[in-house]
């Protein structure tokens, strides 16, 4: 497999990058891209992964780690304003989309109150003991807005199927040791988790984060279930919202990418 080949979702990524991510990452445009500009945008993404070209398995994971660990970092407090940009509702610039709930919610309603939205760590903080420290605790590639109550229900549970319906998050379920997100973001969750497993390999002072195929991992630097995350990656491929988000994080904040949004086929080539 060569990353110079252009799959259908790669073309979509180029179009999304040009149509949905202006220089300020604040607005959207309906202008059609010039064909040459679209090619340039795709080529720049292709070039970003050049050192991973032709690799599979552990070699691919190592190459991607070397690429994406080169990033800028932001503080925990700065996440409030960043999430208002990365997760902006495409239909309403005054709102953000809540990841598990799927609701469009006012950007201004952020905080710790019962009716607020706050900063959900999709890779739970305790699964690696990184808290809210600058680094994995503030990495935008796994942080999303979510209703305070729903965020509390998810807590630090691993991901699995089943349980009781989650109030305020239609299509999501939870039981004593696991959380199932709604279908529309199952792939998003999988790709965020697997990004973290590649980005944080224990070589920069943080724990070596890895997925495994169990639940109830507690405070160990593991999260599950890998077999299900792989299924979710296939079941729910990257959409325009996820692709735009990846581009905004790259352009405006961290200057690194989630490789599994750009190349979801790499999940099965590594795990």
SULKA-V80844 format. One record per backbone hydrogen bond with DSSP energy under -0.5 kcal/mol. NH is the residue of the N-H (numbers start at 0). CO is the residue of the C=O. Records with the same first field share a line. If there is no record, write none. Layout:
# SULKA-V80844
NH=CO ; CO
This chain:
# SULKA-V80844
4=1
6=4
9=6
10=6
11=7
12=8
13=9
14=10
15=11
16=12
17=13
18=14
19=15
20=16
21=19 ; 26
24=21
28=18
36=33
37=33
38=34
39=35
40=36
41=37
42=38
43=39
44=40
45=41
46=42
47=43
48=44 ; 45
49=46
51=48
52=49
53=0
54=51
56=268
58=55
59=55
60=56
61=57
62=58
63=59
64=60
65=61
66=62
67=63
68=64
69=66
70=68
71=253
78=74 ; 75
79=76
81=77
82=78
83=79
84=80 ; 81
85=81
86=82
87=84
88=91 ; 94
91=88
94=91
95=104
96=86
97=95 ; 102
98=144
101=97
104=95 ; 102
106=93
108=105
109=107
110=116
115=112
116=108
117=145
119=117 ; 143
120=118
121=119 ; 141
123=121
126=123
127=125 ; 218
128=124
129=124
130=124
132=129
136=132
137=134
138=135
139=137
141=138
142=139
143=119
145=117
147=115
148=113
150=146
151=147
152=148
153=149
154=150
156=153
157=176
158=223
159=178
163=173
165=171
166=164
168=165
171=168
172=179
173=163
174=177
178=157
179=172
180=178
184=181
185=182
188=184
189=185
190=186
191=187
192=188
193=189
194=190
195=191
196=192
197=193 ; 194
198=194
199=195
200=198
201=206
206=127
208=199 ; 206
209=220
211=222
215=176
219=216
221=219
222=209
225=211
228=224
229=225
230=226
231=227
232=228
233=229
234=230
235=231
242=238
243=239
244=240
245=241
246=242
247=243
248=244
249=245
250=246
251=247
252=247 ; 248
253=248
254=248
258=256
260=257
261=257
262=258
265=262
266=263
268=264
269=265 ; 266
270=266
